[in-house]
């Protein structure tokens, strides 16, 4: 699914001040793509403002040592968004995922563009530059940089490498291709340092995170004759361990380490008592379709949604739909 970047090239040439955002609870693909895109535009003499609804998770701050990524209501204002002359959205195509920033984006009367690789989508009244076959939005930003004639700086390359490495599970997921490795190699040539990225992401855990992981893993339950694994993280788990919501990143993947599992989910109680659910699959179960039933979205094998609480009710809803889908796949 080759992208024609011509319209975006023209918009970039015609505008000066760009605001960039991504989804709530940003991951490395979101933050890395934002920083990579901003620095590519800066190389063209453009002014950029990266503004998110959620704060940058502590383990991703190494990608943004100068504090380029701002949080709406804390270090950025509505005016910072509304005075830009073009809006950019990366790594999501859903209004719900944009949350508070999305509400301000809707007020703007300027051109809007989306760069994304997710299947799920809303009508964002934007030009879309999407390839759902791609492994990460970061790889799309790298492609755009080439189209614009910009060689990523070392810091942009680091951010884009982190985006691609994490969204491919460090190059082990099925979307990984020879092109993925080629782009990763080019980013290393531009200054990305894989050993530093890995250390910052996976070897700087707090004791609180390890304790939280222990509690979550101790609650793993198997259903559908071992084909489905799920677990929960409650508000009490956070308070007992002192862990942060960002400390739950990737915990759902631990469920798929159990032999025989085909799908998994983790239900995480939020401070507002809503429940964030992350779905995973490694077979024909389309978890993006499952997430969409709860107004969420994502990829065929990795998706998420936010459900109303209480936690037990949200788990029961997710469990019912997941079991239905697994049974349907098994009988087809």
C-alpha positions in Angstrom: 0.0 0.0 0.0 2.3 2.7 -1.3 1.6 6.2 0.0 1.4 9.2 -2.3 2.9 12.0 -0.2 2.4 14.7 -2.8 -0.5 16.5 -1.0 1.3 16.5 2.3 4.5 17.9 0.6 2.4 20.7 -0.8 0.8 21.5 2.6 4.1 21.5 4.4 5.6 23.9 1.8 2.6 26.2 2.2 2.5 26.4 6.0 4.9 27.5 8.7 3.6 26.6 12.2 2.7 23.0 12.8 1.1 21.4 15.9 1.7 17.6 16.3 -0.2 15.2 18.6 -0.8 11.5 19.2 -2.9 9.2 21.3 -3.5 9.3 25.1 -1.0 7.2 27.1 1.6 7.6 24.3 4.0 4.7 23.6 7.4 4.8 21.9 5.9 4.8 18.4 3.7 7.8 19.3 6.5 9.8 21.0 9.2 8.7 18.6 7.1 9.6 15.6 6.2 13.0 17.0 9.8 13.9 17.7 11.0 12.5 14.4 8.4 14.4 12.5 9.0 17.6 14.4 12.7 17.5 13.8 12.2 16.7 10.1 10.0 19.8 9.8 12.5 21.9 11.7 15.2 20.9 9.3 13.0 22.6 6.6 12.8 25.8 8.7 9.3 25.1 10.1 8.1 25.9 13.6 6.7 22.9 15.5 4.7 22.3 18.7 4.2 18.8 20.0 1.2 18.8 22.4 -0.3 15.7 23.9 -3.2 15.1 26.3 -1.1 12.7 28.5 2.3 13.3 30.0 5.3 11.5 28.5 5.9 8.2 30.4 9.1 8.4 32.5 10.7 5.5 30.5 10.4 7.5 27.3 11.7 10.8 28.4 15.2 9.9 27.2 13.9 10.4 23.7 13.0 14.0 24.5 15.9 15.4 26.7 15.0 19.0 25.8 11.3 18.7 26.8 10.0 19.3 23.3 6.8 17.3 24.0 4.3 19.3 26.0 1.2 18.4 27.9 -2.0 20.3 27.3 -3.1 22.1 30.5 0.3 21.7 32.1 3.0 23.1 29.8 0.9 24.0 26.8 -2.4 25.9 26.2 -5.3 25.7 23.8 -3.9 28.9 22.2 -0.7 27.0 21.4 -2.8 24.7 19.3 -5.2 27.2 17.8 -2.5 29.6 16.6 -0.8 26.9 14.5 -1.6 27.0 10.8 -1.6 23.2 10.3 -2.6 20.2 12.5 -0.8 16.9 12.3 -1.8 13.6 14.0 0.4 10.6 14.2 -0.1 6.9 15.3 -3.9 7.1 15.7 -6.9 7.8 13.6 -9.5 7.9 16.4 -11.0 11.0 18.1 -11.4 9.2 21.4 -7.7 8.5 21.4 -6.9 12.2 21.1 -9.1 13.1 24.1 -8.6 16.7 25.3 -6.2 17.7 22.5 -8.8 16.4 20.0 -11.5 18.6 21.4 -9.2 21.7 20.7 -8.2 20.4 17.3 -11.9 20.3 16.3 -12.1 24.0 17.1 -9.4 24.8 14.5 -10.1 25.8 11.0 -6.8 24.9 9.5 -5.7 21.9 7.3 -5.3 18.6 9.2 -3.4 15.5 8.2 -3.0 12.0 9.7 0.0 9.7 9.5 -0.8 6.3 10.8 -0.6 2.5 10.4 -3.6 1.4 12.4 -6.6 -0.3 10.9 -9.3 1.4 13.1 -10.3 4.8 12.1 -12.8 7.7 12.6 -13.5 10.5 10.2 -11.0 13.1 11.5 -11.8 15.5 8.7 -8.2 15.2 7.6 -6.1 14.1 4.7 -4.9 10.6 5.5 -1.5 9.2 4.8 -1.9 5.6 6.0 -0.4 2.2 5.4 -2.0 -0.5 7.6 0.5 -3.0 6.4 3.4 -1.1 7.9 5.0 -2.2 11.2 5.1 1.3 12.8 4.2 4.9 12.3 7.9 5.6 12.8 8.8 3.9 9.5 6.2 6.1 7.7 7.9 9.2 9.2 11.3 8.0 8.0 9.8 7.5 4.5 8.3 11.0 4.6 11.7 12.4 5.6 13.2 10.9 2.4 10.4 12.3 0.3 11.1 15.8 1.8 14.8 15.4 1.2 15.7 15.4 4.9 18.3 13.1 6.5 17.2 12.5 10.1 19.5 14.0 12.8 20.9 11.6 15.4 18.2 12.5 17.9 15.4 12.1 15.3 17.0 8.7 14.2 17.0 7.6 17.8 13.4 8.5 18.3 12.3 6.7 15.0 14.4 3.6 15.8 12.7 3.4 19.2 9.3 3.7 17.5 10.0 0.9 15.1 11.8 -1.4 17.5 9.1 -1.3 20.1 6.1 -1.7 17.7 7.8 -4.8 16.2 8.6 -6.3 19.6 12.2 -5.8 18.8 11.8 -7.2 15.3 10.0 -10.4 16.2 6.4 -9.6 15.3 5.0 -10.8 12.0 4.8 -7.3 10.4 8.7 -7.2 10.5 10.1 -7.4 7.0 13.4 -7.0 5.2 12.4 -3.4 4.7 12.1 -3.0 8.4 15.7 -4.1 8.9 16.8 -1.9 6.1 15.2 1.2 7.6 16.6 0.3 11.1 20.1 0.0 9.5 19.7 3.4 7.9 18.6 5.0 11.2 21.7 3.4 12.9 23.8 5.0 10.2 22.1 8.3 11.0 23.0 8.0 14.7 20.5 5.7 16.4 22.1 3.6 19.2 20.1 0.4 19.7 21.9 -0.6 22.9 21.0 2.7 24.5 17.4 2.5 23.4 17.0 -1.1 24.8 18.7 -0.1 28.1 16.5 2.9 28.6 13.3 1.0 27.8 13.9 -2.3 29.5 16.7 -2.0 32.0 15.7 0.9 34.0 12.6 -0.6 35.8 11.8 0.5 39.3 11.2 -1.9 42.1 7.6 -0.7 42.1 7.1 -1.8 38.5 8.5 -5.3 39.3 6.2 -5.6 42.3 3.3 -4.5 40.1 4.2 -7.1 37.5 4.4 -9.7 40.2 0.9 -8.9 41.3 -0.5 -8.9 37.8 1.2 -12.2 36.8 -0.1 -13.9 40.0 -3.6 -13.2 38.8 -3.4 -14.6 35.3 -6.4 -16.8 34.4 -6.8 -19.2 31.6 -10.1 -19.7 29.7 -11.2 -21.5 26.6 -9.1 -24.6 27.3 -6.0 -22.5 27.7 -6.4 -20.5 24.5 -7.2 -17.2 26.3 -5.2 -15.7 29.1 -6.1 -12.5 31.0 -5.2 -10.6 34.1 -6.1 -7.4 35.9 -4.4 -4.4 37.6 -6.6 -2.6 40.1 -6.3 0.8 41.7 -5.3 -1.1 44.9 -2.4 -2.7 43.1 -1.1 0.7 42.1 -1.4 2.1 45.7 0.1 -1.0 47.3 3.2 -1.0 45.0 3.6 2.7 44.3 3.7 1.9 40.6 2.6 4.2 37.8 0.0 3.5 35.0 2.9 3.5 32.5 4.4 0.6 34.5 1.8 -1.7 32.9 3.3 -1.3 29.4 3.9 -4.7 27.8 2.5 -6.7 30.7 -0.2 -8.1 28.5 2.4 -9.7 26.3 3.5 -11.9 29.3 0.2 -13.7 29.1 1.1 -14.8 25.5 4.2 -16.5 26.9 2.0 -19.4 28.2 2.1 -22.4 25.8 -1.1 -22.8 23.9 -2.4 -19.3 24.3 -3.9 -17.7 21.2 -5.2 -14.4 22.7 -4.8 -12.3 25.8 -6.0 -9.2 27.5 -5.2 -7.1 30.5 -7.7 -4.8 32.3 -6.2 -1.8 34.1 -8.2 0.3 36.4 -7.6 4.0 35.9 -7.5 6.8 38.5 -11.0 7.9 37.3 -12.2 4.3 37.7 -12.6 3.7 34.0 -10.9 0.5 32.8 -8.3 0.4 30.0 -8.1 -2.9 28.3 -5.3 -4.0 26.0 -6.0 -6.9 23.7 -3.5 -9.2 22.0 -3.7 -12.1 19.6 -1.3 -14.3 17.7 -3.7 -16.2 15.4 -6.8 -15.4 13.4 -8.6 -13.5 16.2 -9.0 -9.9 15.1 -8.7 -7.9 18.3 -9.0 -4.6 16.5 -12.6 -5.6 15.7 -13.1 -6.5 19.4 -11.8 -3.2 20.5 -14.0 -1.4 18.1 -17.0 -2.9 19.8 -16.0 -0.9 22.8 -15.2 2.3 20.8 -11.5 1.5 20.8 -9.3 0.3 18.0 -5.8 -0.7 16.9 -4.2 -3.5 14.9 -5.5 -7.0 14.0 -3.2 -8.5 16.7 -2.8 -5.6 19.1 -5.6 -3.2 20.1 -7.1 -1.4 23.0 -10.3 0.2 24.4 -11.5 2.1 27.5 -14.6 0.8 29.3 -16.7 2.2 32.1 -16.0 0.7 35.5 -16.2 -1.1 37.8 -13.2 -3.3 37.0 -15.2 -6.6 37.5 -17.9 -5.4 35.1 -15.4 -4.4 32.4 -13.5 -7.7 32.7 -16.7 -9.6 32.3 -17.6 -7.7 29.1 -14.2 -8.1 27.6 -14.1 -11.8 28.6 -17.5 -12.5 26.9 -16.5 -10.9 23.6 -13.0 -12.6 23.6 -14.5 -16.0 24.3 -17.1 -15.5 21.5 -14.4 -14.6 19.0 -12.1 -17.5 20.0 -15.0 -19.9 19.7 -16.0 -18.5 16.3 -12.4 -18.8 15.0 -12.2 -22.4 16.3 -15.4 -23.4 14.6 -14.7 -21.7 11.2 
